[in-house]
Amino acid sequence: MSYSFFIFFLFFVELVFLFFLSKSLTSSLASLFYKFTKSKGATVNLLAILFLPGTIIHELSHLLMASLLLVPVGDIEVFPQIEGDEVKLGSVKVGQTDILRRSLIGVAPILVGLTILFCVLALTQNTFWDSSLIIKGALFYLVFQITNNMFSSSKDMEGVILFFGSLVFLLTLLIVVSYLLGFTQQLQVLGWILNPQIVNLFLKADTYLVLPILIDLAVISVYKIFT
């Protein structure tokens, strides 16, 4: 059981690490591109080409969740914009709403990104090593795009933190109360979570997440060296 919880814990640690790296990655790439091209337009175009698939998934996730929650939406932008020292890869205008729906809209890219990631891992876990080099490269590129684009802006992350914080609190409270009241059957859900197939899927996700982490660290290191 301790091994299984370590696999889950490592997964969430890697996600948190990627959150901070992804913010630094876009700024570092923008600075590197501008250093070599000396053109803000060329820099924006290069960033758009590199991150466009992930940006589209990210902004469509916001748009889809807002539409499902009946929150009005405005224009959607999928091309990068350089605002001072920050780089905004995309945006979608969302109308004013309550804190719950705002939190769900903010967390949508993470939910959609993780859903795509685990679906891909589940479909390829038995065939990945037998696939061609092109398929392997496409899979790693997809993982890179998802993991570096599923995190929201600082404003949206406030809702994300509130959402996941409330979820963890409620689940912990439910487990503690069920245990104290003797409702042991309700705790059997942990047996499903600790299922070997689920644990193996998270183990594979842990392994795949190492690649975008290494790529992000390499790019940021190159940026530090040049500057």
Contacts in CASP RR format, 6 or more apart in sequence:
PFRMAT RR
TARGET T0000
AUTHOR 0000-0000-0000
METHOD contacts of the structure
MODEL  1
MSYSFFIFFLFFVELVFLFFLSKSLTSSLASLFYKFTKSKGATVNLLAIL
FLPGTIIHELSHLLMASLLLVPVGDIEVFPQIEGDEVKLGSVKVGQTDIL
RRSLIGVAPILVGLTILFCVLALTQNTFWDSSLIIKGALFYLVFQITNNM
FSSSKDMEGVILFFGSLVFLLTLLIVVSYLLGFTQQLQVLGWILNPQIVN
LFLKADTYLVLPILIDLAVISVYKIFT
1 194 0 8 1.000
3 199 0 8 1.000
4 194 0 8 1.000
4 199 0 8 1.000
7 199 0 8 1.000
7 202 0 8 1.000
7 203 0 8 1.000
7 206 0 8 1.000
8 202 0 8 1.000
10 206 0 8 1.000
11 202 0 8 1.000
11 205 0 8 1.000
11 206 0 8 1.000
11 209 0 8 1.000
14 206 0 8 1.000
14 209 0 8 1.000
14 210 0 8 1.000
14 213 0 8 1.000
15 147 0 8 1.000
15 209 0 8 1.000
17 213 0 8 1.000
18 147 0 8 1.000
18 148 0 8 1.000
18 151 0 8 1.000
18 209 0 8 1.000
18 212 0 8 1.000
18 213 0 8 1.000
18 216 0 8 1.000
19 151 0 8 1.000
19 157 0 8 1.000
21 148 0 8 1.000
21 213 0 8 1.000
21 216 0 8 1.000
21 217 0 8 1.000
21 220 0 8 1.000
22 147 0 8 1.000
22 148 0 8 1.000
22 149 0 8 1.000
22 151 0 8 1.000
22 216 0 8 1.000
23 151 0 8 1.000
24 216 0 8 1.000
24 220 0 8 1.000
25 148 0 8 1.000
25 216 0 8 1.000
25 219 0 8 1.000
25 220 0 8 1.000
26 47 0 8 1.000
26 51 0 8 1.000
26 80 0 8 1.000
26 87 0 8 1.000
26 89 0 8 1.000
26 148 0 8 1.000
27 85 0 8 1.000
27 86 0 8 1.000
27 87 0 8 1.000
28 219 0 8 1.000
28 220 0 8 1.000
28 222 0 8 1.000
28 223 0 8 1.000
29 46 0 8 1.000
29 47 0 8 1.000
29 50 0 8 1.000
29 87 0 8 1.000
29 219 0 8 1.000
29 223 0 8 1.000
30 43 0 8 1.000
30 47 0 8 1.000
30 80 0 8 1.000
30 82 0 8 1.000
30 87 0 8 1.000
31 223 0 8 1.000
31 227 0 8 1.000
32 219 0 8 1.000
32 222 0 8 1.000
32 223 0 8 1.000
32 226 0 8 1.000
33 42 0 8 1.000
33 43 0 8 1.000
33 46 0 8 1.000
33 47 0 8 1.000
34 40 0 8 1.000
34 43 0 8 1.000
35 226 0 8 1.000
35 227 0 8 1.000
37 43 0 8 1.000
37 46 0 8 1.000
40 82 0 8 1.000
43 82 0 8 1.000
44 79 0 8 1.000
44 80 0 8 1.000
44 81 0 8 1.000
44 82 0 8 1.000
47 80 0 8 1.000
47 87 0 8 1.000
47 89 0 8 1.000
48 55 0 8 1.000
48 78 0 8 1.000
48 79 0 8 1.000
48 80 0 8 1.000
51 80 0 8 1.000
51 89 0 8 1.000
51 145 0 8 1.000
51 148 0 8 1.000
51 149 0 8 1.000
52 78 0 8 1.000
52 79 0 8 1.000
53 142 0 8 1.000
53 145 0 8 1.000
54 145 0 8 1.000
54 146 0 8 1.000
54 148 0 8 1.000
54 149 0 8 1.000
55 78 0 8 1.000
55 79 0 8 1.000
55 80 0 8 1.000
55 89 0 8 1.000
55 90 0 8 1.000
55 149 0 8 1.000
56 78 0 8 1.000
57 109 0 8 1.000
57 112 0 8 1.000
57 113 0 8 1.000
57 116 0 8 1.000
57 145 0 8 1.000
57 146 0 8 1.000
57 149 0 8 1.000
57 150 0 8 1.000
58 89 0 8 1.000
58 90 0 8 1.000
58 109 0 8 1.000
58 149 0 8 1.000
58 150 0 8 1.000
58 152 0 8 1.000
59 76 0 8 1.000
59 77 0 8 1.000
59 78 0 8 1.000
59 90 0 8 1.000
59 91 0 8 1.000
59 92 0 8 1.000
60 76 0 8 1.000
61 108 0 8 1.000
61 109 0 8 1.000
61 111 0 8 1.000
61 112 0 8 1.000
61 113 0 8 1.000
61 150 0 8 1.000
62 73 0 8 1.000
62 92 0 8 1.000
62 94 0 8 1.000
62 105 0 8 1.000
62 106 0 8 1.000
62 108 0 8 1.000
62 109 0 8 1.000
62 152 0 8 1.000
63 73 0 8 1.000
63 76 0 8 1.000
63 92 0 8 1.000
64 108 0 8 1.000
64 112 0 8 1.000
65 104 0 8 1.000
65 105 0 8 1.000
65 106 0 8 1.000
65 108 0 8 1.000
66 72 0 8 1.000
66 73 0 8 1.000
66 92 0 8 1.000
66 94 0 8 1.000
66 95 0 8 1.000
66 101 0 8 1.000
66 105 0 8 1.000
67 73 0 8 1.000
69 97 0 8 1.000
69 101 0 8 1.000
69 104 0 8 1.000
69 105 0 8 1.000
71 94 0 8 1.000
71 95 0 8 1.000
71 97 0 8 1.000
71 101 0 8 1.000
71 105 0 8 1.000
72 94 0 8 1.000
72 95 0 8 1.000
73 92 0 8 1.000
73 93 0 8 1.000
73 94 0 8 1.000
73 95 0 8 1.000
74 92 0 8 1.000
74 93 0 8 1.000
74 94 0 8 1.000
74 95 0 8 1.000
75 92 0 8 1.000
75 93 0 8 1.000
76 91 0 8 1.000
76 92 0 8 1.000
76 93 0 8 1.000
77 90 0 8 1.000
77 91 0 8 1.000
77 92 0 8 1.000
78 90 0 8 1.000
79 90 0 8 1.000
80 87 0 8 1.000
80 88 0 8 1.000
80 89 0 8 1.000
80 90 0 8 1.000
81 87 0 8 1.000
81 88 0 8 1.000
81 90 0 8 1.000
81 91 0 8 1.000
82 88 0 8 1.000
88 153 0 8 1.000
89 149 0 8 1.000
94 102 0 8 1.000
94 105 0 8 1.000
97 105 0 8 1.000
99 159 0 8 1.000
99 162 0 8 1.000
102 159 0 8 1.000
103 159 0 8 1.000
103 160 0 8 1.000
103 162 0 8 1.000
103 163 0 8 1.000
104 163 0 8 1.000
105 156 0 8 1.000
106 152 0 8 1.000
106 156 0 8 1.000
106 157 0 8 1.000
106 159 0 8 1.000
106 160 0 8 1.000
106 163 0 8 1.000
107 152 0 8 1.000
107 156 0 8 1.000
107 159 0 8 1.000
107 160 0 8 1.000
107 163 0 8 1.000
107 164 0 8 1.000
109 149 0 8 1.000
109 150 0 8 1.000
109 151 0 8 1.000
109 152 0 8 1.000
110 150 0 8 1.000
110 151 0 8 1.000
110 152 0 8 1.000
110 160 0 8 1.000
112 150 0 8 1.000
113 146 0 8 1.000
113 150 0 8 1.000
114 150 0 8 1.000
116 142 0 8 1.000
116 146 0 8 1.000
117 143 0 8 1.000
117 146 0 8 1.000
117 147 0 8 1.000
117 205 0 8 1.000
117 208 0 8 1.000
118 201 0 8 1.000
118 205 0 8 1.000
120 139 0 8 1.000
120 142 0 8 1.000
120 143 0 8 1.000
121 201 0 8 1.000
121 204 0 8 1.000
121 205 0 8 1.000
121 208 0 8 1.000
122 201 0 8 1.000
124 131 0 8 1.000
124 139 0 8 1.000
125 200 0 8 1.000
125 201 0 8 1.000
125 204 0 8 1.000
128 136 0 8 1.000
128 139 0 8 1.000
131 139 0 8 1.000
140 208 0 8 1.000
140 211 0 8 1.000
143 208 0 8 1.000
143 209 0 8 1.000
143 211 0 8 1.000
143 212 0 8 1.000
144 211 0 8 1.000
144 212 0 8 1.000
144 215 0 8 1.000
147 209 0 8 1.000
147 212 0 8 1.000
148 212 0 8 1.000
148 216 0 8 1.000
151 157 0 8 1.000
152 160 0 8 1.000
174 186 0 8 1.000
175 187 0 8 1.000
178 184 0 8 1.000
178 186 0 8 1.000
178 187 0 8 1.000
179 187 0 8 1.000
192 198 0 8 1.000
END
